[in-house]
Amino acid sequence: MSKLNTTSLPGVRPHGRGAALNTRQRFSELQVSYDEGEEPPRVVTKLFRDHSSSVISRHNSPDLPFGASLNPYRGCEHGCAYCYARPTHEWLGFSAGVDFESRIMVKEDAPALLRAELANERYAPESLSLSGVTDPYQPLEKKLRITRGCLEVLAECRHPVVLITKNHLITRDIDPLAELARFQATAAYISITSLDSSLARKLEPRASSPEMRLQAIRELSAGGVPVGVSVAPIIPGLNDSEIPAIIEAAKAAGAQFAGYTVVRLPFSVKEIFALWLEEHFPGMKEKVLGRIEETQGRTLSHKEFGRRLKGEGVWAGQVEQLFKVSLKRAGLLHRRPQVSAAHFRRPQTGGQMELAL
């Protein structure tokens, strides 16, 4: 297994954070440091205005089942130690470590920008993922309500959107989601990594507890919103044995479909996760990282599309079979739900809506 530089910051892990260090930024010679008196364990969340001129991002990755995403935030307070999105913060001049969890870029104008984009006569509706990078229902959303504002625009326009979150806060927005569901224009995934609250709290320190995520499935289902479970990521030796129990619990709560991915550790995430293992499961560190390397083609994040999310090798094959058997036993579907743009109507600047054909 390749050697990792896992030298942590002085002192203890910042309270409520998943990362124990700020990794070096790949795209800048200047490195962010803490303000005086704010070094661990006293890191507080700070917000920065994101002045993006558009909120819909597009990609052509064959790994992902969607081509467009809506991201109200950059960075995520949930602080998941394994999060593949952490290196995206380095493009902004921040670190993928504690900065990713505590320096959050906020798109305050996202609902207005979304409305303007949907009103453009050249815009063709397609299924959006909300969101494709960081969680749209991270704790800040409770106060800022930016995701809520975007959903209200989408519901008004009957625009298709699929959501994924690990926060019970999504249930606050059942009303616009139920309106979208009337036109087969929405579905939601609730991400459940473990049913063990102790493990979940260590892995995802500011996300909802496993029981509250199951409760979110119950409430969404009762509200008429198509909902499923994302068992992701599956980490060797930590939560792979929980696959059947997670799927069974999700089914009992009202889930209709399910998906999964295996863990991958791109760029500086490998250092962050290695330190996390040293702190919480020191005796398992080498075994877990070694198994991830086997799964990711002798690296910690496969470079080839089509392999990084499901993995390869013996363990990945065992996970796939266990998932399929568990899915069949529970009677869940293993596919992304179909959403439709058939009823899309464009917003008009005069306050009237374009009639749906």
N, C-alpha and C positions, 0 to 999 in steps of 0.2 A: 504494500500500500504506500502511496506517495506521502511524503512528509509535509505537514502543515505547520505554518507559523501561527501558534495559538497563544501568543503573549497577550494577556488581558490588560485592561486599564488598571491603574493602582486602585486599591480599595475593593469594596464589595460590589456585586452587581447592582445597578441602579434599581430602586424599588419599582416593581410593577413592569419592568422591561424584560424583553426576551433576549436581547443581546447584552453581552458583558463588555463589549469594546466598540470603538469606532475604527473600522478598517480603513486602510489607506485608499484614497480616491484615485481611480484609474485615469481620470480625465483632467486633473488639475495638479499643478505643482504646489499650489496653496492648499493647506489642509485646515479644516475647521477644528477649532478647539472650544472647550466650554468657557462660558463666562465665569468670572471670579465668583466663588462661592456656590457654583452650580455643578461642580464635578460630582461624580457618583458618591452617594446614592440620592442626590437631590436634583436630578434632571427633570425639568418640567416641560410640558408640551408648549411649543410656540407655533403660531400660525403665520403664514406668509401668503400674500395675495398672488394668485396665479393669473397672469394677464394673457392667457392663451386666447386667440381669436376664434377658435373652434373647439367644440367639445366632443366631436365624433372622430375617433381614430380608426384607421384602417390598416390591415396587414394582409399578407398572403401566406401565412404559415400553415402548412398542411397538418400540423399538430392540433390545431384548434378548430372546433366545429362552427366557428362564426368568423365573419370577415370584418365586422365593425363593432366597436365598443364605445361606451360612454363612461368616462372616468371623472367624477366630481372632485376627487382628491388625489394628490400624489403623496405617497408616504402613508403609513397606517399605524394607528395607535395600538392595534391588537397585539403587535409585537411577537408574532409567531417566529420561533427560532429558525424554522426551516424555509421561510418564505422566499420563493424564487424571484419575487419582484424587488427584493432589496437593492440589487445593483442598479435599478433604474434611477435611484436617488443620486447616484454618482454623476449622472448627466447634469444635475442641477447644482453641482458643487458641494453636495453634502456627502456624508458617509453612508454606506449600506448598513452600518451597525445601529448604535443608539439614535443617530440622527434620523434614520428612516422612521423610527417610532415616535420621535419627539419634535421633528421639524416638518410640519405638514403644510403642503401647498394647497390652498383652497381656491376653487374656482367659483367665486361668489356669483358671477354672471352666467353660470352654466344654464339655468332655465331660460334666460333671455336669448343666449346664443343658440340654444337648441331650437327654440321657437323660430328664430330667424332662419336657421338652416333648413328646417322642415317647410318653411314658407317659400323657400326658393323654388321657382318653377322647374329648375333643372334637377332638383333632388328626387331621387328614386328611393322609395322606402325599402329597407331590408332589415332583417332581424338584428337588433342590437343586443350586445351583452352588457349588463350593468352589474359590476363593471369588469373590464378585462384584466385589470392589474391589481388595484387595491380595493379593499372592502368598502362598498358604498354605505354601509351601516356601521362604520366604526364609531366609537363613543361620541366624537365631535358632532356627528349628524343629529344627535338628539336635540342639540341646541341650534345648530346652523340650518338644518332642514333643506339643504341643497338637493340631496337625492329626492326628497319629497317634492320639491319644486319641479324637478325634471320629470318625475312620474306624472305629475298633474298635466304637464304639457303633452306627454306621450298618451295619456288617457284621453285627453281632449281630441287628439289627432288619431286615436285608435292605431297607434304605431306599435308594431311588434317588438317585444323586449323580453329577454330571459335574464333573470337575476340569480346571483349566487352570493351567499353571505353566511357568516357564522355568528350572527347577532340576532337575538330575539326582537330587536328594534324594528325589524321589517314588518312585524305585525301591526305597528302603528299605521302603516300605509295599506291596510287591507282594502280600504274603500277605492282608491284608484286602481289597485291591482284587480279587484273584483270587476270593476268597470271594463278593464282591458280583457279580462277573462270572458266577458260576455261576447266578445268578438274573436275569440280564440287568438288573442294577441299577447298573451303572457304566460310564463311559467317560472317557477322559482326552485332553486336548489338550496337546501340547507346543508352546509358542510359540517360533518361530524367526524372528527379524527379518532376520538376515543370516548367510551362511556365512563371511564375512570376519571372522576372529577379532579383527583390529585394530579394525574398525568396531564390532563387537559389544561389545568392551571399553570403547570410548568411550561408546557409547549406553547400555549396561546394565552398569556397572562391577562389580557384585557378583553378577551372575547367572552361571549355568554357561556355559561356552564352547559355541559351535555344535556342536562334535564331541561334547561330553558330552550335549547335548540330543538329538542323533541317537542316541547310545548309550542314552539313556532310552527312546526309541521302540523300539529293538531289544529291550531287556530287558522292557518292558511287554508288547510283542507276544508274546515268547517265553513270558511268564508267563500268557498267556491273557486279558490285559486289552485290550479294544477301545481303540485309540489312534489319534489323528490329529494333524495339524499345524495350527497357527494361524499364518498368515503375517501378522503384525500387530505394529505398524502399518506400512503401506506408506507410505514417505516419498518425495516426488518428488525425483529427482536423487540420492538416497542408496542406496536399496535396491530401487526398482521394477524394475530390470533383472534382479534376482536371482530373481524369482518362479519362472520355470521350473526353475532349478537347485535351489531350496529344495524345491519339490514333488517333483522327481525324487529328491533325496537322501532325503527323508522316506519316499517310496514304497519305495525300496531298503532302508530300515531297518525297514519293516514297518507304516507308517502305512496306515490304511484310509479315512480321510476328511480333509477339509481345509476351512478357512475363512479369511477375510481381512477386514481393515478398513483404511481409510485413516486417516492421522494427523489428529487434530484437537487444537487447543490452547486449551482453555477457561480463562478467567480468567487467573490469574497464570502458568499454564504457558507462555503465549506469551512472557513475559519470560525465563523459565528456558531455554526452548529457543532463543530468539534469542541469548542469551549463549553457549549451547553451540555454536551455529553460528559465532559470532564467534571462538571459541577454536579450533575444530577445522576448520571449512570457511569461513573468512572471505570468500573469493571467491564463494561460492555462497549466502551468506545471503539476499540480496535476492531471488534467483531462487527459492529454496526456499520462503521465506515468501510470495512473490507467488503461486506455484503453489498453495500450501495455501489462500490466500484465494480463488482462483478455484474451487477444489474445494468450499469450505465456504460458498459463497454470498456472496462479498465480505467475509467475516469470517474468523477463524481457527478458529471452532467454530460450525457451523450451529445456529441456534436451533430448527429444525424437526425433529421426530421423523421417522425414516425416511430422512434424507439425510446426517446427520452421520457415520455409520459407513462408508458406501460412497461418499459424495461425489457431485458432479455436474459436468457439463461435459466437455470433450474429454479431459483427462488421466484423469479418473475412468472414462470410457468405455473408454479404452485399457487401463487396469488391469483392468477387468472382463473384457474380451475376452482379454487375455493370461492371466489367471487361469483362465478357462474352458477355453481351448485347452490350457494346461499340465495342467489337471486331467484332461481327456479323454485326452490323450496318456499320462498316467501311470496312468489307470484308477482314480482316486480318486473318492469320493463327495463332493458339495458339499452336505452337510446335517448338521445336528446329530444325532448318534446317538440312537436311541430307547432310553430306559431305562424299566423297568417297576416299578410298586409292587405288582404282583400277589401277591408273596410276603411283603409287609410283615407283621411281627409286632411287637406292642407289648411293650416291656419291662415286667416286673412288679416291683413294689417288694419282693416277697418273694424275688426272685432267680430266679423262674421266668419263662419266656417264654410270651406268648400264642401259641397255636397258629395258624399261618397257614391260612387257608381255601383 
